[in-house]
């Protein structure tokens, strides 16, 4: 744990509400996106992150952190997210595959992936309101283009145009695709690539 984290953690253990609130505000988005990466459900992701922070606050005096505070919370968020998806066979199979990686490699990859996704989600927030709505319905609610058109009362061509515009903007945010590791591109493609 670095000196700044150690000071923060000691303050939280001593029930310093301001230190806890500051840490929460600074890191909430990161942990929220970590959870969203697995759950594809913003409401559930928010609930899980808040539950983890509540547990941290309540049990701080009994928790022994051997690494960094950020890594500890990260693992708690991921574990709870995976528990929420326990009935999903595909996720279980993916976990079996990932569990064969050394723990340090897995954690580094996950953290790098989520840092990149923060940039992507920030870019989504900058899209025009209707474009953002269409894109979120397509990628996060997993609705088909016709379903989106019906719900919003717009043509399917307009839906396609919004999605195309959003993907172009995200490509700009990513910059040089050649500089991004292939394993990250595969995950990004799974989430953001056009669907039917």
Backbone as a printed PyTorch tensor [residue, N CA C, xyz], in Angstrom:
tensor([[[  0.8470,  -1.1860,   0.0000],
         [  0.0000,   0.0000,   0.0000],
         [  0.8900,   1.2460,   0.0000]],

        [[  0.6430,   2.1750,  -0.9300],
         [  1.4780,   3.3760,  -0.9770],
         [  1.1290,   4.2970,   0.1930]],

        [[  2.0110,   5.2740,   0.4810],
         [  1.7950,   6.1310,   1.6640],
         [  0.4460,   6.8360,   1.6850]],

        [[  0.0060,   7.3630,   0.5330],
         [ -1.2810,   8.0670,   0.4900],
         [ -2.4400,   7.1330,   0.8230]],

        [[ -2.3910,   5.9230,   0.2340],
         [ -3.4510,   4.9440,   0.5240],
         [ -3.4170,   4.5280,   1.9910]],

        [[ -2.2210,   4.3970,   2.5100],
         [ -2.1040,   3.9720,   3.9120],
         [ -2.7230,   5.0140,   4.8440]],

        [[ -2.4760,   6.2830,   4.5520],
         [ -3.0740,   7.3550,   5.3590],
         [ -4.5960,   7.3120,   5.2440]],

        [[ -5.0740,   7.1540,   4.0070],
         [ -6.5270,   7.0880,   3.7780],
         [ -7.1300,   5.9090,   4.5110]],

        [[ -6.4890,   4.7480,   4.4010],
         [ -7.0200,   3.5430,   5.0180],
         [ -7.0560,   3.6550,   6.5390]],

        [[ -6.0110,   4.2190,   7.1160],
         [ -5.9910,   4.4040,   8.5750],
         [ -7.1060,   5.3520,   9.0030]],

        [[ -7.3330,   6.3870,   8.1950],
         [ -8.4050,   7.3380,   8.5170],
         [ -9.7660,   6.6550,   8.4590]],

        [[ -9.9690,   5.8220,   7.4490],
         [-11.2380,   5.0940,   7.3350],
         [-11.4150,   4.1390,   8.5120]],

        [[-10.3440,   3.4560,   8.8890],
         [-10.4220,   2.5470,  10.0400],
         [-10.7800,   3.2880,  11.3210]],

        [[-10.3970,   4.5640,  11.3770],
         [-10.7090,   5.3890,  12.5490],
         [-12.0510,   6.1130,  12.3920]],

        [[-12.8280,   5.6580,  11.3740],
         [-14.1740,   6.1890,  11.1230],
         [-14.1600,   7.6730,  10.7610]],

        [[-13.2010,   8.0490,   9.9300],
         [-13.1390,   9.4050,   9.4000],
         [-14.0630,   9.4660,   8.1770]],

        [[-15.2660,  10.0090,   8.3710],
         [-16.2610,  10.0380,   7.3070],
         [-15.8370,  10.8350,   6.0870]],

        [[-15.0930,  11.9040,   6.3010],
         [-14.6590,  12.7290,   5.1770],
         [-13.6500,  11.9830,   4.3070]],

        [[-12.7230,  11.2810,   4.9390],
         [-11.7330,  10.5090,   4.1780],
         [-12.4150,   9.4140,   3.3750]],

        [[-13.3930,   8.7670,   3.9900],
         [-14.1340,   7.7090,   3.3040],
         [-14.9110,   8.2790,   2.1090]],

        [[-15.5980,   9.3940,   2.3210],
         [-16.3890,  10.0180,   1.2570],
         [-15.4980,  10.4800,   0.1040]],

        [[-14.3450,  11.0610,   0.4290],
         [-13.4250,  11.5150,  -0.6100],
         [-12.9250,  10.3450,  -1.4510]],

        [[-12.5770,   9.2430,  -0.7800],
         [-12.0830,   8.0740,  -1.5200],
         [-13.1920,   7.5140,  -2.4010]],

        [[-14.3890,   7.4540,  -1.8660],
         [-15.5460,   6.9620,  -2.6200],
         [-15.7760,   7.8090,  -3.8700]],

        [[-15.7890,   9.1250,  -3.7050],
         [-16.0430,  10.0250,  -4.8280],
         [-14.9560,   9.9100,  -5.9010]],

        [[-13.7070,   9.7630,  -5.4720],
         [-12.5840,   9.7070,  -6.4140],
         [-12.5510,   8.4090,  -7.2110]],

        [[-13.0100,   7.3120,  -6.6180],
         [-12.8320,   6.0020,  -7.2430],
         [-14.1240,   5.3040,  -7.6510]],

        [[-15.2680,   5.9110,  -7.3640],
         [-16.5390,   5.2470,  -7.6490],
         [-16.6610,   4.8530,  -9.1200]],

        [[-16.3590,   5.7890, -10.0190],
         [-16.5400,   5.5170, -11.4520],
         [-15.7200,   4.3110, -11.8900]],

        [[-14.5100,   4.2310, -11.4180],
         [-13.6390,   3.1010, -11.7920],
         [-14.2690,   1.7730, -11.3710]],

        [[-14.6960,   1.6680, -10.1110],
         [-15.2600,   0.4090,  -9.6270],
         [-16.6210,   0.1170, -10.2610]],

        [[-17.3960,   1.1720, -10.5270],
         [-18.6790,   1.0040, -11.2020],
         [-18.4720,   0.3870, -12.5860]],

        [[-17.4890,   0.8720, -13.3350],
         [-17.2160,   0.3330, -14.6660],
         [-16.6720,  -1.0910, -14.6010]],

        [[-15.9070,  -1.3800, -13.5580],
         [-15.4500,  -2.7630, -13.3640],
         [-16.6490,  -3.7010, -13.2590]],

        [[-17.6160,  -3.3050, -12.4400],
         [-18.8120,  -4.1300, -12.2520],
         [-19.6310,  -4.2000, -13.5330]],

        [[-19.7750,  -3.0620, -14.2240],
         [-20.5350,  -3.0300, -15.4790],
         [-19.9210,  -3.9510, -16.5270]],

        [[-18.6190,  -4.0610, -16.4910],
         [-17.9170,  -4.9290, -17.4400],
         [-18.4520,  -6.3530, -17.3780]],

        [[-18.7900,  -6.8090, -16.1990],
         [-19.3070,  -8.1690, -16.0230],
         [-20.8260,  -8.2220, -16.1310]],

        [[-21.4870,  -7.2600, -15.5230],
         [-22.9300,  -7.3680, -15.3410],
         [-23.7510,  -6.8500, -16.5070]],

        [[-23.2190,  -5.8650, -17.2470],
         [-23.9730,  -5.1990, -18.3170],
         [-25.3040,  -4.6680, -17.7790]],

        [[-25.2840,  -4.2630, -16.5140],
         [-26.4930,  -3.7930, -15.8370],
         [-26.0800,  -2.6740, -14.8780]],

        [[-26.3590,  -1.4240, -15.2670],
         [-25.8770,  -0.2840, -14.4920],
         [-26.4530,  -0.2610, -13.0760]],

        [[-27.7340,  -0.5620, -12.9400],
         [-28.3700,  -0.5240, -11.6200],
         [-27.7530,  -1.5550, -10.6910]],

        [[-27.5450,  -2.7720, -11.2000],
         [-26.9440,  -3.8270, -10.3770],
         [-25.4920,  -3.4960, -10.0590]],

        [[-24.7800,  -2.9370, -11.0280],
         [-23.3800,  -2.5570, -10.8030],
         [-23.2870,  -1.5060,  -9.7000]],

        [[-24.1810,  -0.5260,  -9.7470],
         [-24.2010,   0.5200,  -8.7180],
         [-24.4800,  -0.0780,  -7.3420]],

        [[-25.4210,  -1.0030,  -7.2880],
         [-25.7700,  -1.6500,  -6.0170],
         [-24.5840,  -2.4180,  -5.4460]],

        [[-23.8910,  -3.1510,  -6.3020],
         [-22.7640,  -3.9540,  -5.8390],
         [-21.6320,  -3.0720,  -5.3250]],

        [[-21.3060,  -2.0180,  -6.0690],
         [-20.2230,  -1.1260,  -5.6280],
         [-20.5800,  -0.4740,  -4.3000]],

        [[-21.8170,  -0.0130,  -4.1750],
         [-22.2300,   0.6050,  -2.9120],
         [-22.1960,  -0.3940,  -1.7610]],

        [[-22.5990,  -1.6300,  -2.0290],
         [-22.5490,  -2.6680,  -0.9930],
         [-21.1140,  -2.9150,  -0.5270]],

        [[-20.1950,  -2.9420,  -1.4780],
         [-18.7880,  -3.1640,  -1.1200],
         [-18.2800,  -2.0210,  -0.2420]],

        [[-18.5940,  -0.7820,  -0.6240],
         [-18.1370,   0.3580,   0.1690],
         [-18.7810,   0.3880,   1.5570]],

        [[-20.0420,  -0.0150,   1.6410],
         [-20.7030,  -0.0840,   2.9530],
         [-19.9990,  -1.0980,   3.8360]],

        [[-19.6630,  -2.2510,   3.2440],
         [-18.9460,  -3.2820,   4.0000],
         [-17.5830,  -2.7730,   4.4580]],

        [[-16.8860,  -2.0640,   3.5680],
         [-15.5840,  -1.4860,   3.9190],
         [-15.7340,  -0.5630,   5.1280]],

        [[-16.7400,   0.2990,   5.0770],
         [-16.9560,   1.2490,   6.1680],
         [-17.3140,   0.5390,   7.4780]],

        [[-18.1990,  -0.4340,   7.3900],
         [-18.6580,  -1.1200,   8.5990],
         [-17.5800,  -2.0060,   9.2200]],

        [[-16.7840,  -2.6700,   8.3740],
         [-15.8310,  -3.6720,   8.8730],
         [-14.3740,  -3.2320,   8.7840]],

        [[-14.1340,  -1.9490,   8.5690],
         [-12.7660,  -1.4620,   8.3560],
         [-11.8070,  -1.8920,   9.4710]],

        [[-12.3050,  -1.8860,  10.6890],
         [-11.4420,  -2.2600,  11.8200],
         [-11.0300,  -3.7130,  11.8110]],

        [[-11.7840,  -4.5510,  11.0980],
         [-11.4940,  -6.0010,  11.0800],
         [-10.8320,  -6.4500,   9.7880]],

        [[-10.7410,  -5.5590,   8.7950],
         [-10.1960,  -5.9440,   7.4890],
         [ -8.6890,  -5.7700,   7.4700]],

        [[ -8.0040,  -6.8070,   7.0190],
         [ -6.5460,  -6.7570,   6.8740],
         [ -6.2080,  -6.7250,   5.3850]],

        [[ -5.6880,  -5.6080,   4.8980],
         [ -5.3780,  -5.4470,   3.4830],
         [ -3.8810,  -5.6660,   3.2670]],

        [[ -3.5700,  -6.7040,   2.4810],
         [ -2.1680,  -7.0480,   2.2520],
         [ -1.5800,  -6.3810,   1.0290]],

        [[ -2.4310,  -5.9210,   0.1020],
         [ -1.9140,  -5.2850,  -1.1170],
         [ -2.2330,  -3.7890,  -1.0630]],

        [[ -2.9470,  -3.3010,  -2.0440],
         [ -3.3810,  -1.8970,  -2.0190],
         [ -4.8750,  -1.8460,  -1.7460]],

        [[ -5.3230,  -0.7040,  -1.2740],
         [ -6.7470,  -0.5280,  -0.9980],
         [ -7.5500,  -0.6470,  -2.2860]],

        [[ -7.0400,  -0.0490,  -3.3650],
         [ -7.7320,  -0.1040,  -4.6460],
         [ -7.8560,  -1.5450,  -5.1300]],

        [[ -6.7800,  -2.3250,  -5.0250],
         [ -6.8170,  -3.7280,  -5.4590],
         [ -7.7870,  -4.5400,  -4.6050]],

        [[ -7.8210,  -4.2570,  -3.3060],
         [ -8.7140,  -4.9870,  -2.4030],
         [-10.1770,  -4.7360,  -2.7830]],

        [[-10.5280,  -3.4650,  -2.9880],
         [-11.9040,  -3.1310,  -3.3450],
         [-12.2290,  -3.6760,  -4.7350]],

        [[-11.2650,  -3.5810,  -5.6390],
         [-11.4520,  -4.1080,  -6.9920],
         [-11.8310,  -5.5840,  -6.9480]],

        [[-11.0920,  -6.3710,  -6.1830],
         [-11.3730,  -7.8140,  -6.1060],
         [-12.7290,  -8.0700,  -5.4500]],

        [[-13.0690,  -7.2740,  -4.4460],
         [-14.3700,  -7.4390,  -3.7870],
         [-15.5050,  -7.1510,  -4.7670]],

        [[-15.3550,  -6.1040,  -5.5730],
         [-16.3850,  -5.7570,  -6.5640],
         [-16.5200,  -6.8530,  -7.6100]],

        [[-15.3860,  -7.3430,  -8.1130],
         [-15.4170,  -8.3960,  -9.1310],
         [-16.0250,  -9.6710,  -8.5670]],

        [[-15.6310, -10.0480,  -7.3570],
         [-16.1800, -11.2740,  -6.7480],
         [-17.6910, -11.1850,  -6.5750]],

        [[-18.1730, -10.0340,  -6.1360],
         [-19.6220,  -9.8750,  -5.9730],
         [-20.3320,  -9.8730,  -7.3200]],

        [[-19.6890,  -9.2890,  -8.3160],
         [-20.2790,  -9.2830,  -9.6570],
         [-20.3880, -10.7070, -10.1930]],

        [[-19.3490, -11.4880,  -9.9940],
         [-19.3610, -12.8730, -10.4630],
         [-20.3930, -13.7030,  -9.7120]],

        [[-20.5350, -13.4380,  -8.4310],
         [-21.5570, -14.1450,  -7.6520],
         [-22.9530, -13.8320,  -8.1980]],

        [[-23.1470, -12.5700,  -8.6100],
         [-24.4520, -12.1800,  -9.1500],
         [-24.7430, -12.8750, -10.4740]],

        [[-23.6930, -13.3080, -11.1370],
         [-23.8540, -13.9690, -12.4410],
         [-23.6320, -15.4850, -12.3520]],

        [[-23.7150, -16.0120, -11.1750],
         [-23.3550, -17.4110, -10.9590],
         [-24.1640, -18.3820, -11.8120]],

        [[-25.3980, -18.0190, -12.1440],
         [-26.2430, -18.9280, -12.9180],
         [-25.9770, -18.8430, -14.4230]],

        [[-25.1110, -17.9250, -14.7970],
         [-24.8140, -17.7430, -16.2220],
         [-23.6880, -18.6920, -16.6270]],

        [[-24.0060, -19.7140, -17.4040],
         [-23.0160, -20.7450, -17.7560],
         [-21.8260, -20.1750, -18.5110]],

        [[-22.0770, -19.2270, -19.3920],
         [-20.9820, -18.6780, -20.1830],
         [-19.9540, -17.9720, -19.3000]],

        [[-20.4430, -17.2610, -18.3020],
         [-19.5300, -16.5740, -17.3910],
         [-18.7210, -17.5790, -16.5990]],

        [[-19.3750, -18.6720, -16.1520],
         [-18.6450, -19.7000, -15.3950],
         [-17.5310, -20.2940, -16.2390]],

        [[-17.8100, -20.5500, -17.5190],
         [-16.7890, -21.1240, -18.3890],
         [-15.6370, -20.1500, -18.5950]],

        [[-15.9700, -18.8600, -18.7570],
         [-14.9220, -17.8520, -18.9110],
         [-14.0440, -17.7810, -17.6660]],

        [[-14.6680, -17.9020, -16.5070],
         [-13.9130, -17.8420, -15.2670],
         [-12.9500, -19.0240, -15.1300]],

        [[-13.3870, -20.1920, -15.5760],
         [-12.4980, -21.3530, -15.5360],
         [-11.2570, -21.1070, -16.3660]],

        [[-11.4740, -20.4970, -17.5380],
         [-10.3440, -20.2080, -18.4270],
         [ -9.4220, -19.1630, -17.8140]],

        [[-10.0180, -18.0980, -17.2650],
         [ -9.2250, -17.0230, -16.6900],
         [ -8.4960, -17.4550, -15.4220]],

        [[ -9.0670, -18.4110, -14.6990],
         [ -8.4460, -18.8590, -13.4540],
         [ -7.1220, -19.5730, -13.6910]],

        [[ -6.8690, -19.9860, -14.9420],
         [ -5.5990, -20.6390, -15.2530],
         [ -4.4620, -19.6390, -15.3840]],

        [[ -4.8030, -18.3390, -15.5300],
         [ -3.7710, -17.3100, -15.6090],
         [ -3.2070, -17.0420, -14.2140]],

        [[ -1.9370, -16.6670, -14.1190],
         [ -1.4050, -16.2300, -12.8200],
         [ -2.2240, -15.0630, -12.2980]],

        [[ -2.4220, -14.9940, -11.0090],
         [ -3.2890, -13.9740, -10.4220],
         [ -2.8340, -12.5690, -10.7940]],

        [[ -1.5230, -12.3110, -10.7770],
         [ -1.0150, -10.9810, -11.0880],
         [ -1.3370, -10.6040, -12.5350]],

        [[ -1.1980, -11.5660, -13.4600],
         [ -1.4720, -11.2980, -14.8710],
         [ -2.9430, -10.9630, -15.0710]],

        [[ -3.8020, -11.7520, -14.4290],
         [ -5.2450, -11.5320, -14.5410],
         [ -5.6170, -10.1390, -14.0300]],

        [[ -5.0950,  -9.7800, -12.8650],
         [ -5.4470,  -8.4930, -12.2700],
         [ -4.9310,  -7.3420, -13.1180]],

        [[ -3.7050,  -7.4460, -13.6290],
         [ -3.1420,  -6.3910, -14.4590],
         [ -3.9760,  -6.1950, -15.7210]],

        [[ -4.3410,  -7.2990, -16.3680],
         [ -5.1580,  -7.2030, -17.5730],
         [ -6.5010,  -6.5680, -17.2910]],

        [[ -7.1190,  -6.9900, -16.2010],
         [ -8.4310,  -6.4440, -15.8570],
         [ -8.3420,  -4.9400, -15.5980]],

        [[ -7.3140,  -4.5170, -14.8890],
         [ -7.1890,  -3.1090, -14.5480],
         [ -6.8860,  -2.2740, -15.7950]],

        [[ -6.0350,  -2.7850, -16.6790],
         [ -5.7490,  -2.0790, -17.9320],
         [ -7.0200,  -1.9610, -18.7740]],

        [[ -7.7580,  -3.0480, -18.8390],
         [ -8.9990,  -3.0640, -19.6200],
         [ -9.9800,  -2.0390, -19.0970]],

        [[-10.1060,  -1.9550, -17.7800],
         [-11.0770,  -1.0390, -17.2010],
         [-10.6470,   0.4160, -17.3260]],

        [[ -9.3450,   0.6830, -17.2910],
         [ -8.8700,   2.0470, -17.5230],
         [ -9.2710,   2.5020, -18.9240]],

        [[ -9.1260,   1.5940, -19.9070],
         [ -9.5060,   1.9260, -21.2780],
         [-11.0140,   2.1300, -21.3780]],

        [[-11.7550,   1.3120, -20.6710],
         [-13.2120,   1.4240, -20.7330],
         [-13.7130,   2.7140, -20.0920]],

        [[-12.9810,   3.2280, -19.1170],
         [-13.3640,   4.5140, -18.5490],
         [-13.3670,   5.5670, -19.6480]],

        [[-12.3390,   5.5400, -20.5090],
         [-12.2780,   6.4760, -21.6340],
         [-13.4770,   6.2880, -22.5630]],

        [[-13.8440,   5.0370, -22.8010],
         [-14.9700,   4.7650, -23.6900],
         [-16.2910,   5.2560, -23.0980]],

        [[-16.5110,   4.9840, -21.8150],
         [-17.7610,   5.4020, -21.1900],
         [-17.8430,   6.9280, -21.0960]],

        [[-16.7100,   7.5820, -20.8760],
         [-16.7020,   9.0350, -20.8630],
         [-17.0570,   9.5780, -22.2430]],

        [[-16.5590,   8.8970, -23.2870],
         [-16.8750,   9.3110, -24.6540],
         [-18.3720,   9.1350, -24.9310]],

        [[-18.9540,   8.0640, -24.4300],
         [-20.4000,   7.8380, -24.5990],
         [-21.1840,   8.9710, -23.9460]],

        [[-20.7310,   9.4120, -22.7650],
         [-21.4180,  10.5040, -22.0660],
         [-21.3940,  11.8070, -22.8510]],

        [[-20.4330,  11.9460, -23.7680],
         [-20.3140,  13.1710, -24.5570],
         [-21.1430,  13.1420, -25.8360]],

        [[-21.7420,  12.0020, -26.1570],
         [-22.5580,  11.8960, -27.3680],
         [-23.8280,  12.7360, -27.2400]],

        [[-24.4150,  13.1690, -28.3780],
         [-25.7200,  13.8530, -28.3130],
         [-26.7390,  12.9670, -27.5920]],

        [[-27.7000,  13.5910, -26.9380],
         [-28.6200,  12.8700, -26.0480],
         [-29.3080,  11.6890, -26.7250]],

        [[-29.8950,  11.8980, -27.8960],
         [-30.6150,  10.8220, -28.5680],
         [-29.6580,   9.7220, -29.0260]],

        [[-28.5020,  10.1170, -29.5280],
         [-27.4880,   9.1580, -29.9750],
         [-27.0230,   8.3050, -28.7960]],

        [[-26.7890,   8.9620, -27.6730],
         [-26.3640,   8.2580, -26.4620],
         [-27.4350,   7.2650, -26.0040]],

        [[-28.6960,   7.7020, -26.0470],
         [-29.8060,   6.8450, -25.6150],
         [-29.8920,   5.5910, -26.4850]],

        [[-29.8110,   5.7920, -27.8010],
         [-29.8810,   4.6600, -28.7280],
         [-28.7220,   3.6970, -28.4900]],

        [[-27.5310,   4.2520, -28.3470],
         [-26.3480,   3.4090, -28.1760],
         [-26.4250,   2.6040, -26.8750]],

        [[-26.8540,   3.2430, -25.8050],
         [-26.9700,   2.5320, -24.5270],
         [-28.0350,   1.4320, -24.5940]],

        [[-29.1490,   1.7170, -25.2660],
         [-30.1920,   0.6960, -25.4040],
         [-29.6730,  -0.5000, -26.1940]],

        [[-28.8400,  -0.2220, -27.1970],
         [-28.2900,  -1.2920, -28.0300],
         [-27.2380,  -2.1020, -27.2920]],

        [[-26.2940,  -1.4000, -26.6320],
         [-25.1480,  -2.0980, -26.0430],
         [-25.3900,  -2.5930, -24.6320]],

        [[-26.0970,  -1.8100, -23.8200],
         [-26.2340,  -2.1620, -22.4150],
         [-27.5540,  -2.8530, -22.0870]],

        [[-28.6100,  -2.4910, -22.8140],
         [-29.8890,  -3.1900, -22.6170],
         [-30.0530,  -4.3230, -23.6150]],

        [[-29.1180,  -4.3980, -24.5890],
         [-29.0670,  -5.4650, -25.5860],
         [-30.3740,  -5.5840, -26.3800]],

        [[-30.9650,  -4.4300, -26.6960],
         [-32.1700,  -4.4290, -27.5230],
         [-31.7780,  -4.4630, -28.9950]],

        [[-32.6140,  -5.1030, -29.8140],
         [-32.3790,  -5.1220, -31.2480],
         [-32.7410,  -3.7550, -31.8210]],

        [[-32.2120,  -3.4690, -33.0040],
         [-32.4380,  -2.1520, -33.6010],
         [-33.9160,  -1.8620, -33.8270]],

        [[-34.6720,  -2.8630, -34.2370],
         [-36.1060,  -2.6590, -34.4510],
         [-36.8220,  -2.3600, -33.1300]],

        [[-36.3880,  -3.0240, -32.0520],
         [-36.9880,  -2.7780, -30.7390],
         [-36.7170,  -1.3470, -30.2860]],

        [[-35.5030,  -0.8650, -30.5400],
         [-35.1620,   0.5120, -30.1790],
         [-36.0070,   1.4920, -30.9770]],

        [[-36.1170,   1.2350, -32.2820],
         [-36.9200,   2.1080, -33.1530],
         [-38.3640,   2.1740, -32.6610]],

        [[-38.9270,   1.0240, -32.2950],
         [-40.3130,   0.9710, -31.8190],
         [-40.4810,   1.7430, -30.5130]],

        [[-39.5430,   1.5520, -29.5790],
         [-39.6490,   2.1990, -28.2770],
         [-39.5070,   3.7110, -28.3620]],

        [[-38.6220,   4.1770, -29.2520],
         [-38.3590,   5.6130, -29.3500],
         [-39.1980,   6.3060, -30.4160]],

        [[-39.9280,   5.5240, -31.1990],
         [-40.7590,   6.1090, -32.2400],
         [-39.9560,   6.7370, -33.3670]],

        [[-38.8560,   6.0940, -33.7120],
         [-38.0070,   6.5820, -34.8030],
         [-37.8030,   5.4450, -35.7990]],

        [[-37.2580,   5.7750, -36.9590],
         [-37.0490,   4.7410, -37.9720],
         [-35.8230,   3.9050, -37.6480]],

        [[-35.7860,   2.6950, -38.1730],
         [-34.6310,   1.8350, -37.9430],
         [-33.3840,   2.4250, -38.6030]],

        [[-33.5740,   3.1880, -39.6920],
         [-32.4430,   3.8540, -40.3340],
         [-31.8210,   4.8830, -39.3920]],

        [[-32.6670,   5.6070, -38.6670],
         [-32.1680,   6.5850, -37.6930],
         [-31.4100,   5.8930, -36.5750]],

        [[-31.9120,   4.7480, -36.1340],
         [-31.2220,   3.9620, -35.1070],
         [-29.8300,   3.5770, -35.6010]],

        [[-29.7580,   3.0660, -36.8180],
         [-28.4730,   2.6540, -37.3840],
         [-27.5190,   3.8350, -37.4990]],

        [[-28.0530,   4.9850, -37.9100],
         [-27.2120,   6.1800, -38.0350],
         [-26.6380,   6.6060, -36.6870]],

        [[-27.4630,   6.5410, -35.6410],
         [-26.9850,   6.8930, -34.2990],
         [-25.8740,   5.9460, -33.8510]],

        [[-26.0630,   4.6630, -34.0700],
         [-25.0670,   3.6820, -33.6500],
         [-23.7740,   3.8670, -34.4320]],

        [[-23.8890,   4.0970, -35.7290],
         [-22.7000,   4.3290, -36.5570],
         [-21.9410,   5.5650, -36.0830]],

        [[-22.6760,   6.6400, -35.7840],
         [-22.0410,   7.8680, -35.2980],
         [-21.3270,   7.6100, -33.9700]],

        [[-21.9930,   6.8860, -33.0660],
         [-21.3910,   6.5970, -31.7610],
         [-20.1070,   5.7970, -31.9130]],

        [[-20.1210,   4.7930, -32.7720],
         [-18.9410,   3.9570, -32.9640],
         [-17.7880,   4.7500, -33.5750]],

        [[-18.1020,   5.6840, -34.4660],
         [-17.0540,   6.5330, -35.0370],
         [-16.4030,   7.3840, -33.9540]],

        [[-17.2230,   7.9310, -33.0620],
         [-16.6780,   8.7550, -31.9800],
         [-15.8140,   7.9370, -31.0360]],

        [[-16.2310,   6.7040, -30.7590],
         [-15.4470,   5.8410, -29.8750],
         [-14.1270,   5.4590, -30.5330]],

        [[-14.1440,   5.2830, -31.8430],
         [-12.9170,   4.9730, -32.5700],
         [-11.9300,   6.1260, -32.4430]],

        [[-12.4420,   7.3510, -32.4980],
         [-11.5800,   8.5260, -32.3310],
         [-10.9540,   8.5290, -30.9410]],

        [[-11.7490,   8.1880, -29.9330],
         [-11.2440,   8.1530, -28.5520],
         [-10.1420,   7.1170, -28.4070]],

        [[-10.3280,   5.9660, -29.0470],
         [ -9.3330,   4.8970, -28.9470],
         [ -8.0480,   5.2520, -29.6730]],

        [[ -8.1350,   6.0920, -30.6970],
         [ -6.9380,   6.4970, -31.4230],
         [ -6.4100,   5.3750, -32.2800]],

        [[ -5.1480,   5.0580, -32.1210],
         [ -4.4610,   4.0720, -32.9550],
         [ -4.7800,   2.6650, -32.4820]],

        [[ -5.6300,   1.9630, -33.2280],
         [ -5.9970,   0.5970, -32.8620],
         [ -4.7750,  -0.3200, -32.7860]],

        [[ -3.7520,  -0.0140, -33.5900],
         [ -2.5800,  -0.8910, -33.6270],
         [ -1.7990,  -0.8790, -32.3220]],

        [[ -2.0250,   0.1600, -31.4960],
         [ -1.2780,   0.2490, -30.2390],
         [ -1.9900,  -0.4480, -29.0910]],

        [[ -3.1930,  -0.9750, -29.3580],
         [ -3.9790,  -1.6110, -28.3010],
         [ -3.8140,  -3.1280, -28.3770]],

        [[ -3.4980,  -3.7810, -27.2480],
         [ -3.3400,  -5.2430, -27.2620],
         [ -4.5800,  -5.9440, -27.8030]],

        [[ -4.3600,  -7.0300, -28.5300],
         [ -5.4510,  -7.7560, -29.1730],
         [ -6.5000,  -8.2190, -28.1740]],

        [[ -6.0800,  -8.6840, -26.9910],
         [ -7.0450,  -9.2160, -26.0250],
         [ -7.9970,  -8.1320, -25.5360]],

        [[ -7.5350,  -6.8550, -25.5060],
         [ -8.4330,  -5.7710, -25.1270],
         [ -9.4160,  -5.4880, -26.2590]],

        [[ -8.9140,  -5.5130, -27.4970],
         [ -9.7890,  -5.2690, -28.6460],
         [-10.9150,  -6.2890, -28.7190]],

        [[-10.6040,  -7.5330, -28.3860],
         [-11.6320,  -8.5830, -28.4190],
         [-12.7510,  -8.2590, -27.4300]],

        [[-12.3810,  -7.8230, -26.2320],
         [-13.3930,  -7.4910, -25.2210],
         [-14.2010,  -6.2820, -25.6480]],

        [[-13.5190,  -5.2670, -26.1710],
         [-14.2130,  -4.0650, -26.6220],
         [-15.1750,  -4.4050, -27.7520]],

        [[-14.7180,  -5.2290, -28.7050],
         [-15.5720,  -5.5990, -29.8300],
         [-16.8300,  -6.3010, -29.3310]],

        [[-16.6850,  -7.1560, -28.3340],
         [-17.8320,  -7.9050, -27.8000],
         [-18.8920,  -6.9630, -27.2730]],

        [[-18.4690,  -5.8350, -26.6950],
         [-19.4180,  -4.9160, -26.0700],
         [-19.9360,  -3.8700, -27.0550]],

        [[-19.0380,  -3.3000, -27.8730],
         [-19.3950,  -2.1160, -28.6350],
         [-19.6470,  -2.3460, -30.1250]],

        [[-19.3170,  -3.5080, -30.6620],
         [-19.4370,  -3.6950, -32.1170],
         [-20.8970,  -3.7620, -32.5390]],

        [[-21.2130,  -3.3300, -33.7450],
         [-22.6290,  -3.2980, -34.1780],
         [-23.3190,  -4.6400, -34.0830]],

        [[-24.5390,  -4.6090, -33.6380],
         [-25.3730,  -5.8130, -33.6100],
         [-26.5000,  -5.6230, -34.6160]],

        [[-27.2190,  -6.7460, -34.8670],
         [-28.3170,  -6.6750, -35.8240],
         [-29.5510,  -6.0400, -35.2780]]])
